[in-house]
Amino acid sequence: MRRFCVVTASIGHFDSNGDEVEEVMVFVFYDIPSDRIRNKVGSVCKDYGLERIQFSGFGGSLNRNMREQLFLQLETLIGDHDAKVLILPVCEKDYVQKREIFNVSDEAEDVEDHASDL
């Protein structure tokens, strides 16, 4: 039996309707055994303008509505397949404090070429 748990939290600026108008940095990380589903998840992330920052991780800016659309699209795509997906919004105050170690071989540079740009 599968159990799903959705936890949401919002940080940002809102208009008079309560919709978030400011984009925040978003990270999407996933662990998906199926090559077919994993590749499709990567394509969907790219369709939302996110850039690959790890083999199974993307980052970029999205507002709350786009994050919700992304979540629903990935949820539909994954269906009953085994998968773990984390969509993590990060406020600018916390993002600017990021620290990273970036050691890659020549073969891995294609995957990580935009990591420091995010």
One Martini backbone bead per residue (centre of mass of N, CA, C, O) as a GRO file, in nm:
protein
  118
    1MET     BB    1   0.095   0.037   0.024
    2ARG     BB    2   0.049   0.367  -0.050
    3ARG     BB    3   0.199   0.671   0.078
    4PHE     BB    4   0.113   1.016   0.104
    5CYS     BB    5   0.301   1.326   0.154
    6VAL     BB    6   0.214   1.673   0.194
    7VAL     BB    7   0.434   1.954   0.225
    8THR     BB    8   0.377   2.302   0.292
    9ALA     BB    9   0.547   2.619   0.221
   10SER     BB   10   0.549   2.983   0.251
   11ILE     BB   11   0.767   3.225   0.088
   12GLY     BB   12   0.679   3.570   0.034
   13HIS     BB   13   0.506   3.761  -0.199
   14PHE     BB   14   0.177   3.912  -0.202
   15ASP     BB   15  -0.119   3.964  -0.321
   16SER     BB   16  -0.456   4.036  -0.277
   17ASN     BB   17  -0.513   3.710  -0.342
   18GLY     BB   18  -0.251   3.541  -0.224
   19ASP     BB   19  -0.042   3.551  -0.447
   20GLU     BB   20   0.259   3.477  -0.555
   21VAL     BB   21   0.498   3.710  -0.715
   22GLU     BB   22   0.758   3.585  -0.621
   23GLU     BB   23   1.046   3.450  -0.691
   24VAL     BB   24   1.208   3.147  -0.602
   25MET     BB   25   1.423   2.931  -0.509
   26VAL     BB   26   1.450   2.601  -0.664
   27PHE     BB   27   1.457   2.258  -0.569
   28VAL     BB   28   1.510   1.940  -0.745
   29PHE     BB   29   1.484   1.614  -0.612
   30TYR     BB   30   1.571   1.268  -0.716
   31ASP     BB   31   1.455   0.911  -0.685
   32ILE     BB   32   1.459   0.698  -0.979
   33PRO     BB   33   1.473   0.384  -1.116
   34SER     BB   34   1.339   0.469  -1.375
   35ASP     BB   35   1.458   0.581  -1.665
   36ARG     BB   36   1.205   0.692  -1.802
   37ILE     BB   37   1.098   0.867  -1.567
   38ARG     BB   38   1.356   1.025  -1.503
   39ASN     BB   39   1.379   1.161  -1.784
   40LYS     BB   40   1.102   1.303  -1.771
   41VAL     BB   41   1.157   1.473  -1.522
   42GLY     BB   42   1.392   1.631  -1.646
   43SER     BB   43   1.225   1.756  -1.877
   44VAL     BB   44   1.023   1.908  -1.703
   45CYS     BB   45   1.225   2.087  -1.558
   46LYS     BB   46   1.324   2.225  -1.818
   47ASP     BB   47   1.041   2.340  -1.901
   48TYR     BB   48   1.065   2.535  -1.627
   49GLY     BB   49   1.380   2.644  -1.636
   50LEU     BB   50   1.555   2.440  -1.518
   51GLU     BB   51   1.874   2.345  -1.388
   52ARG     BB   52   2.125   2.137  -1.385
   53ILE     BB   53   2.319   2.039  -1.073
   54GLN     BB   54   2.264   1.732  -1.094
   55PHE     BB   55   2.179   1.428  -1.183
   56SER     BB   56   1.914   1.463  -0.956
   57GLY     BB   57   1.917   1.796  -1.011
   58PHE     BB   58   1.746   2.112  -0.975
   59GLY     BB   59   1.746   2.473  -1.063
   60GLY     BB   60   1.548   2.773  -0.979
   61SER     BB   61   1.288   3.000  -1.068
   62LEU     BB   62   0.971   3.011  -0.882
   63ASN     BB   63   0.658   3.034  -0.828
   64ARG     BB   64   0.398   2.901  -0.665
   65ASN     BB   65   0.231   2.816  -0.914
   66MET     BB   66   0.463   2.666  -1.061
   67ARG     BB   67   0.521   2.463  -0.836
   68GLU     BB   68   0.242   2.332  -0.841
   69GLN     BB   69   0.246   2.244  -1.136
   70LEU     BB   70   0.494   2.069  -1.114
   71PHE     BB   71   0.390   1.875  -0.903
   72LEU     BB   72   0.143   1.770  -1.064
   73GLN     BB   73   0.301   1.668  -1.310
   74LEU     BB   74   0.483   1.468  -1.155
   75GLU     BB   75   0.261   1.304  -1.019
   76THR     BB   76   0.140   1.201  -1.286
   77LEU     BB   77   0.394   1.077  -1.412
   78ILE     BB   78   0.459   0.872  -1.178
   79GLY     BB   79   0.236   0.759  -1.018
   80ASP     BB   80   0.312   0.414  -0.925
   81HIS     BB   81   0.597   0.470  -0.918
   82ASP     BB   82   0.896   0.466  -0.800
   83ALA     BB   83   0.953   0.757  -0.581
   84LYS     BB   84   1.155   1.054  -0.508
   85VAL     BB   85   1.042   1.394  -0.437
   86LEU     BB   86   1.191   1.727  -0.412
   87ILE     BB   87   1.046   2.047  -0.342
   88LEU     BB   88   1.264   2.337  -0.274
   89PRO     BB   89   1.221   2.625  -0.128
   90VAL     BB   90   1.434   2.930  -0.128
   91CYS     BB   91   1.533   3.189   0.019
   92GLU     BB   92   1.751   3.441  -0.031
   93LYS     BB   93   1.881   3.455   0.248
   94ASP     BB   94   1.969   3.150   0.236
   95TYR     BB   95   2.103   3.122  -0.046
   96VAL     BB   96   2.351   3.323   0.001
   97GLN     BB   97   2.472   3.094   0.218
   98LYS     BB   98   2.591   2.913   0.037
   99ARG     BB   99   2.777   2.603  -0.005
  100GLU     BB  100   3.046   2.467  -0.214
  101ILE     BB  101   3.163   2.178  -0.382
  102PHE     BB  102   3.366   2.178  -0.700
  103ASN     BB  103   3.445   1.859  -0.818
  104VAL     BB  104   3.540   1.774  -1.154
  105SER     BB  105   3.547   1.603  -1.423
  106ASP     BB  106   3.537   1.614  -1.756
  107GLU     BB  107   3.278   1.427  -1.780
  108ALA     BB  108   3.100   1.604  -1.555
  109GLU     BB  109   3.071   1.902  -1.660
  110ASP     BB  110   2.799   1.895  -1.814
  111VAL     BB  111   2.623   1.864  -1.554
  112GLU     BB  112   2.783   2.115  -1.378
  113ASP     BB  113   2.806   2.394  -1.549
  114HIS     BB  114   2.560   2.560  -1.366
  115ALA     BB  115   2.589   2.551  -1.055
  116SER     BB  116   2.728   2.840  -0.998
  117ASP     BB  117   2.483   3.015  -1.131
  118LEU     BB  118   2.254   2.958  -0.894
   0.00000   0.00000   0.00000
